[in-house]
């Protein structure tokens, strides 16, 4: 049997990494961070335990990358859903609703994510975090910012603060109230995005199957050069 090409090995490694990200999100969402072990994640992903360490220095970094993947794919889905629009206000409203929606729908996962960001490691600089940054930066630019380098960090900080407020144990703030404050700040009409209680809000109800956010291969409708969705082999040979 002839050896696999470098490009095939690279694709197998990418798919293996994405299965680990999906397994991490699912298990932490189901059982919490402390109760989830790296062995559990490897088993759920169908990977060898040693392969986790090949891609990630530790559990916290793996989980943070996994949540950043869920966040950027959720945001991407919200921004590109039909009817597609280039209107900056509508896109910013969709972005706000997407992030607040994760706080509402995945409280265990997002609470752990916020706690992880306060650790010494801070943000994990990974492809998932960079893609989330690109999407939010583009949203700010389309909204009409004259200084994206200043306005993007402010949007990020404002969204993080709202997520934190929604998740504080014992004294959580209602997501609709947080949404109203953010919409006032950015002078957005309440009917933009997916207003709470609307038909659009009901249609956006969370699905327990997270696989579409971690699909390997090229996604339908992906931009040129982005991978298309297809079945992935189980384990690469390193």
N, C-alpha and C positions, 0 to 999 in steps of 0.2 A: 504494500500500500504506500503510495507516495505521500510525503509529509504535507500537512496543510500549509497553505500560503500564510504570509504574515497578515494579510487583510482578513482572512477567515478567522485566524486566531484572535485578532483584535475585535471582530464582531462578536465572537463567542464570549470574550471577556466582558464586553459591554453589556451583553444580555445577562450574564451571570451577576454582574453588579446591580442591574436593575431588579432582578429577582430578589436580591438581598434587601434593596430599598423597600420594595413592596412588602416583603415579609416583616420588616421592622415596623412599618406603619401599622400593619394589621395587628401584630401582636401587642404593641404598646397601646393601641386603641382598645383592644380587648381586655388586657390584663394590667396595664400600667407599666411604667418604666422599670421600677425596681423588681417586679415579678418576671420581667422578660430577660432571658439570658441570651448571650451570643450563640450558645448551642441551640436554643429554641429557634432563633432566627435562621441559623444555618439549616436546621431540620425543615422548617417551613419552606425555605427557598430551594430545598433539594440539593444543597451544597455541602461540601466538606467544611468542617469547623475551621480548619486552617485557612480556608479561602477568605473568610471574613477579615482576618488580619492582613491579608494581602491587599485588600482594597481600602480598609478603614483602620486607623490607629486604635480605635476603641468603640465601645457601645454608644457613648454620648455623641461622638462625631458621626457615626452611622445613622443614628436616629435623627440628628439635626439635618443631615443631608436628605434623609427620607422625607421629613416634613417639608423641607424647602421644595422637594420635588412635587409633593402633593399641592403645596401652595402655588407654585408657578404653573402647574398644569390646570388647577382650578381657575386661576386668574386667566390663563390663556383661553380656556373654554368659555368663560364668561365674556371676555372681550370679543371673541370671534363667533358667538352664537348668532343665529338668524333672528331678526333681520340684522345683517352686518351693517356697521355704521362707522363713519370716520368722525362723527361729531365728538368733540373733545369732552363736553359735559356729560354726555351719555356714557362714554367710555370710563370716565372717572367715577361716575355713579356705579357702574358695573364693577369696577375694581374695589370700591369700598364695600359693596354688597358681598362680593366674593370672599374677602378676607373676614368680614364680620360673620358671614355665613359659616365659615370654618370654626370660628369660636363658638357659635351656637350649636353646630352639628357634631363637632369633634372636640368636646371640652377636655377630655382626658389627654388627648394627643396635643392639643394646643397649649394646655396648662404646662405639660412637661416641656414643650418646646420653649415657652417663655422662661421657665426655670433654668433650662439648659443655657440659654443666652446669657444668663447672669453669672455663669461659671467663669473661671479664669480664661478658658479658651475663647469665650465670646463667639462671634460669628465664625463658622467654619467656611473658609474660602474654597468652595467646591463649584462644579458646573451648575448644580441646582440653585445655589444661592446667587450665582452670577446671572442666570437666566431670569430669576425673580426680579433682580435689580434692573435688568434691561427692560422688562415689561413695565415695571412701575415708572422707570425713567421715561420710557416712550409715552406712557399715559400722561405724565406731567407735561411733556412737550406738546402733545396733541391738545391738551387742555388750554394751551396758550402761554405757558410759562416763558418769561423772558430770561430766566436764569435757572436752568434745569439742575445745575450742580448744587444750587442752594435749595431749590424747592423740592427736589426728590428726597433728600434726607429728611426734610420737614414732614413730607407726606408719610414716609416710612415710620418716623417717630410717632406721628399722630395716630397712625393705624395700630402700631404696637401698643401705644397707650390705651387705645380703645379696646383692643383684645385683652389686655391685662385687666382693665376695669370690668369687662364682661365675665372674667374667670376668677376673680378674687373669691376664695371660699368664704361663705357666710354673708358677704355684702356685695354680691355681683350686681352690676348695673344692667338694666334691660337693654338688649340689643337695639330695639327701636329708638330708645332715647339716645343711645350713642350714635346711631345713624342720623338722627335729627340734628345732633350737634355738629357732626362732620359735614352734613349737607349745608348747614348754615354757614359753617366756616368757609366752604368752597362755593357758596352761592349756587347750589344745585337745586333744581325743582324736585320736590318730593316724589313726583311721578316718574322720574328717571330711574334707570336700573330695574331692580325687582323690589318694589315697595312691600313691606310686611303686610300680610293679609290679602294681597292681590292674587289674581289668577296666576300671574307669572311667578309669584313667590311659591304657590302651591306646586307649580310645575317643576320648580327647582329643588324640591324635597330631596334630601340626601339619599344616595343609594349605598347599600352596605358593600357592594362589590366595588373595590377600589382599583381593579385591574386595568381599567382604561387609562388611569393616570400613570401607570407603570408599564404600559404595553411595549414590548420589544419589537423591533423591526419598524417599518415606516408607517406612521399614522396617516389615516385617510385625511386628505386635505392638507397634509403637511407642506411647509414651504419647501422650495427646491433645495435639495441637499440634506433635508431632515429625513431620518430613517422612516419607512412605511411599515405598518403593523403586520406581523407574521408570526407563526409559531416558532418558539425558540428551542434549540437543543438544550439538554439538561445541564451539562457540565463541561466547561472547557478544560483542556489539558494545558497546564501552565508549564 
